[in-house]
Amino acid sequence: MSWVTKTLSSTIGRKLIMALTGLFLILFLTGHVAGNLQLLKSDGGEAFNIYAKFMTTNPAVKLLSYLTYISIIGHVIFSIWLSKTNRAARPVGYGVSTPPSTTISSRNMGILGTIILIFIVVHMQSFWYQMHWGDIPFVTYDGVEYKDLYSIVVFAFQNVWMVIGYVVAMAFLAFHLSHGFASAFQTLGLNHAKYSPAIALIGKIYCIVVPILFASMPVYIYFTQS
Amino acid sequence: MKLTLKIWRQKNASDKGAFVTYPIDGISTDMSFLEMMDVLNEELAIKGEDPVHFDHDCREGICGMCSLYINGHPHGPQQTTTCQLHMRSFSDGETITIEPWRAAAFPVVKDLVVDRGSFDRIIQAGGYVNVNTGGVPDANEIPIPKRVADEAFDSATCIGCGACVAACKNASAMLFTSAKISQLAMLPQGQVERMSRAEKMVAQMDDEGFGACTNTGACEAECPKGISLTNIARMNREYFSASVKSENV
């Protein structure tokens, strides 16, 4: 094994991969939520459709999207690998185990992550797949043709179960982020009397604000477009 | 005090083991937990039964030998070692469940005794410093800032009892290993082996079959010596920088 694979396959190295991919996905979420806020504009979806075309055709965005796919897959694979190691480390459990003063999120990151992964698959099938290969209507703004992804989004969120599913998934995302955000910095070794409290605070704000913004989109569309 | 003890009994490493319930009476609230165990064992010995085996040594909270997972907490409900835990922490009539540390790297030897040799092997891998032999060096010959000395000492207070492993949902030894790496990495005497220490001790920790860290903080909450999670962050820094900078290809 070379030193790179040796380092990255150690328990700490695998945690490094979890932290780096996790932080990249946090960056992705930030961009994703900011861009999709255009769904809340009352312009019949013009800004959103122009943005959607940019996001699927711009080469720099393409590169970022590949990094995002790799991050999601890497985050999942390394979490499974770590979980297998962790489970093997305690083959016989306790008869009585009182959870100590740790958060529910931190003890259940795997379950939260699995639910989020299922959400991502459904979410990508609903919109990402439709945008790339689906049968999608076209609209024209200023003589330029655009795929009308907005209409697909509006149609999807007419279904109340879809809206509920999204809101619930965002709640799980919030819990996952509430531990993951600060935890990633700790894993990177960034624990400092000056900065750790700030990181923890930003993490707490982030894990509440971003999922709420995401959840607000299907709710808003459901109540304004039906 | 009158108590019901539910104790894990296991003949040897290959035995399956099971909980056995023992009623016990006449326990004083001033007794330490281990004294209560002594009373039980005297009763068992009189009855001709095999006494409950458990680890203990100094009974002063400094050696790290006592263990016991009591009512879902390593070292019981107080943040201290089992030997410093007193029966006043329990209420009359209570049922107390006593189990051994549970980890693949801490195999049960008998009853509540586990083999913590894996910790020794982690220390052997790199928890040492090379010094020149010769005359006794003068005190304070090497200037060390007070803050650094204090911080290194905080890490060095780890007694290697294994409560962190017992408390961790992943049976991870990162709090222990990080404290042992930290106490030497912060001091000038520890610089010679600094990089190889981080690499070797982490490799040994993984080889022993301990889990990884999820940063839940359970170890820190249960550590009788209050070893902090900042040690784990420091170990990660030490390990990453050693991996990148050391000559070990």
Interface residues (C-beta under 8 A of the other chain):
Chain A: S2 W3 K6 T7 S10 T11 I12 G13 R14 K15 L16 L82 T85 N86 R87 A88 A89 R90 P91 V92 G93 Y94 G95 V96 S97 T98 P100 S101 T102 T103 S106 R107 M109 H179 A182 S183 Q186 T187 L188 G189 L190 N191
Chain B: K6 W8 F19 Y69 N71 G72 H73 T97 E99 R102 A103 A104 A105 A167 K169 N170 A171 S172 M174 V202 A203 M205 D206 G209 F210 G211 A212 C213 T214 N215 T216 G217 A218 A221 E222 L229 T230 I232 A233 R234 M235 N236 R237 Y239 F240 S243 N248 V249
